[in-house]
C-alpha cells in the first residue's frame, strides 16, 4: 500500500476502493473517524496538494525517481539534479520547484554522515517519498509556504518491486537534517510529515446514526452480512443482473457459468474467454447474444456507477472529519478556503457559458458529488488526511476530489 499519488508512487486507496474491507470494517472506520480516533494505529498526517517526488542517495549523489524504471537496480538510471533540470526544461515554475528542491536536498542530505545516509537510503534501495510545496506552483490550495515535507521511505528490490515501508524514516531524516542546522535552505524549509489534530465531530450520535444508516441500506440491498467484503456488493450486483437476463430469455444458468461471468464482469477476470462462452451457451442462442453484447459494455463505467453511493458516503464522512480537525499546513487556512470557494464559483459560472456545454456535461457527476458532500460548506484548506487501519494506509479527502476535477478541467481541459 503506497502513501501518495504522483511520480513513481502508486495510488493510495479511499476505504471504498478496497474490495477486501468488510462492511464491519467500513462501519468501524466511520465510527473511529467521527469520534476523532483515526490515530489509534499511527498519527494521522495531512495529505498534501503539492508536487510529488521520490529521492535517494546513490553512490555519493542525490537521485530522483519519476517512474518505476528509476527505482530498479538501486536507482542506476535515476536522474540527478541535472537530469531533473532537463526533464522539466521549459516548464517554468514547475522546473524551479523541482530543481530548487533537489538543490536544497543535495545540500542538506549531503551534510549528513555516510552512516546516516546509508541508514535512511540504503544506497538506492530505499526511497524517500516527499511533497514539494511551492507557492508559485500551487494547484488548488494556497499554502503560502515553500516547504519540502517528507512522508516516508519505501524499500525496493532490484527489480523495482516494493518490499517495505517506513513512515518513521521521514521523522528520522528530518531530525538528522535539523540537528546539523540544514533544515532551512535557500528555497525551502525541510519538514517532517504534518500531523493533524483529531477532534470528535459535533453531534456525534446523530451523524454516526445517519452515516451508518446509509451504509446499512446499501448493505441490505443484497442482504449482505457485516462479515461480507465490499467486493461482494459488486458480485451480487452482477449476479442479479445476469440472473434477471437469464429469466428474461428463459435460459437456465448453471452455477459455474454464473460464477465465470460474474468474475469476468465484476472483477475484470478475463480467464473465462469468449470462445469458451460460445461453446457453453450455444444451446441458448438468444442469451448468448445478450452475453456477448454485455461483454462489450463499459464495465469500468458500470463499476464506478455502482460504487458511487459508497464514494459519496465516504466523501461526506471525510468532509465531516476534516471540518473538525486542526493543524493544517496552510499558513492562513481561512484565506485558503475563501480562495477555493471563489475558484469553484468562478468555475461553475464559466461552465454555464455556451461553448463549455460539453465540459459541463462531463463534469455533471463531479458537480453532483460536490453538492452531495455539502457544497462550499464542505471545503477545508487541505487535500485530506492519511491514516492507518489494520496496518494498511487509507485516505479521506472530503470535497477535494470533485473540486480538483472541476477546477482542473478548466485549467487543463
C-alpha positions, -999 to +999 in steps of 0.1 A: +000+000+000+016+033-010+014+066+006+008+092-021+000+096-057+021+110-084+056+104-097+069+069-093+044+062-065+013+041-066-022+051-059-035+054-023-069+040-016-100+056-002-118+030+021-144+024-007-116+015-032-106-016-012-128-046-021-113-066+007-126-044+035-157-059+052-189-040+060-179-042+096-145-026+088-163+002+069-186+008+098-157+008+122-138+034+101-168+057+101-172+054+139-135+059+147-133+087+122-162+106+136-151+101+172-116+115+164-098+082+168-083+076+134-049+079+151-053+047+170-026+028+150-005+057+139-005+095+138-028+110+111-009+130+086-022+156+062-024+146+025-007+175+007-016+190-027+019+196-039+043+181-064+054+146-056+090+134-057+110+104-046+147+107-038+175+085-027+212+089-021+231+067-045+269+064-048+275+099-033+248+117-053+212+127-047+189+110-073+152+113-080+127+088-093+098+099-115+088+065-128+091+028-119+121+022-140+142+047-120+136+025-089+152-006-104+188-018-097+193+006-068+185+037-088+210+030-115+192+050-142+176+076-119+183+112-128+205+135-107+196+172-102+209+180-138+187+152-152+157+166-134+165+201-148+165+186-183+133+166-176+114+198-167+131+222-190+106+248-204+082+241-176+088+275-158+078+274-121+074+236-121+111+233-131+120+259-104+102+239-078+117+206-086+153+218-093+152+241-062+140+211-041+168+189-055+195+215-048+182+221-012+181+184-006+215+178-021+229+204+003+210+192+034+214+155+029+249+160+017+258+173+051+250+140+069+275+113+077+278+083+053+263+061+081+232+083+084+227+084+046+230+046+044+206+041+072+179+062+055+186+054+019+204+020+017+224+034-013+195+034-037+173+007-022+152+030-001+134+060-015+120+089+004+086+100-008+081+137-004+059+166-013+073+198-028+051+227-017+060+258-037+036+289-038+042+296-075+030+261-085+001+258-061-026+236-075-059+241-056-047+250-021-026+281-013-003+271+015+018+303+013+049+284+023+078+268+004+083+235+021+096+201+014+076+176+035+089+140+040+063+112+040+083+081+045+106+056+027+097+026+006+123-001+001+126-018-033+143-049-046+165-049-077+135-054-100+118-022-085+092-041-065+083-025-032+091-047-002+087-025+029+075+009+040+087+031+069+069+063+080+094+066+109+122+074+085+105+107+075+108+119+111+143+105+114+157+121+083+141+155+091+156+152+126+191+145+113+189+174+089+177+197+117+205+186+140+231+199+116+211+231+111+204+224+074+166+224+076+162+260+064+177+260+029+178+286+001+143+280-013+126+255+011+122+247+047+125+209+052+098+194+074+086+161+088+050+149+080+023+174+091+003+156+117-033+167+123-051+171+155-081+149+156-113+160+172-147+143+178-173+157+154-201+178+168-235+160+170-215+127+171-245+105+179-267+120+152-240+119+125-230+084+134-265+071+130-271+090+097-239+076+081-243+041+094-279+041+083-268+049+047-242+021+048-268-004+063-291+005+035-265-003+008-256-035+026-291-047+029-298-041-008-282-076-014-287-090+021-250-088+029-237-096+063-212-075+084-185-101+077-190-098+039-165-079+019-172-048-002-163-068-033-193-090-026-216-060-033-202-058-068-205-095-072-241-095-060-250-067-084-237-087-114-252-120-102-286-103-101-280-086-134-271-120-151-298-139-133-325-115-144-313-117-180-314-154-178-350-152-166-359-128-194-345-152-221-359-183-202-323-196-201-312-219-174-278-209-160-256-234-143-238-223-111-203-224-126-215-203-156-229-177-133-196-176-113-175-174-145-195-145-160-196-127-126-158-129-122-153-116-157-175-086-153-173-078-116-136-085-111-123-079-146-111-115-146-106-124-182-097-161-178-132-170-189-127-164-226-152-157-254-147-190-274-155-208-242-187-188-237-198-195-272-193-232-265-211-231-231-241-212-243-245-224-279-277-242-268-292-209-256-285-186-286-306-156-275-290-155-241-256-159-257-262-128-279-271-109-247-239-122-230-217-111-260-234-076-261-230-072-223-193-081-226-189-051-249-203-027-223-180-003-204-176-024-172-153+002-156-181+028-160-206+004-146-183-003-117-179+035-110-217+039-112-221+010-088-195+023-062-209+059-064-232+057-033-202+044-013-180+071-027-204+099-018-210+084+016-172+083+024-167+118+009-194+131+033-178+113+063-144+127+052-157+162+049-173+159+084-140+147+099-119+173+082-141+201+093-134+191+129-096+188+126-069+214+131-032+218+124-033+222+086-002+232+068-018+263+051-005+295+068-039+312+066-065+284+065-095+308+062-079+327+033-071+294+016-107+283+020-121+316+007-099+313-024-110+277-032-147+288-028-142+317-052-124+295-077-152+270-076-179+296-080-160+311-109-155+277-125-192+269-122-201+302-138-176+296-166-192+262-172-225+278-179-211+295-210-224+281-243-190+270-255-185+250-223-216+228-226-196+196-234-173+202-204-204+209-182-219+176-192-186+158-185-184+174-150-220+169-141-212+139-119-184+159-101-208+188-095-234+165-082-208+149-059-197+182-045-234+192-038-240+158-021-209+163+001-222+197+013-212+221-015-189+250-004-195+245+033-175+212+030-144+230+017-114+228+040-078+241+034-065+207+029-065+178+003-073+154+031-058+131+056-039+098+056-045+072+083-036+036+091-063+009+096-054-027+103-019-020+090-030-005+057-028+031+046-060+049+035-071+084+028-101+106+034-105+135+010-139+150+015-147+177-010-112+178-025-117+151-052-146+167-071-132+202-067-099+190-082-118+176-112-139+207-117-110+232-114-086+210-133-109+207-163-110+245-168-073+248-163-061+220-185-092+208-203 
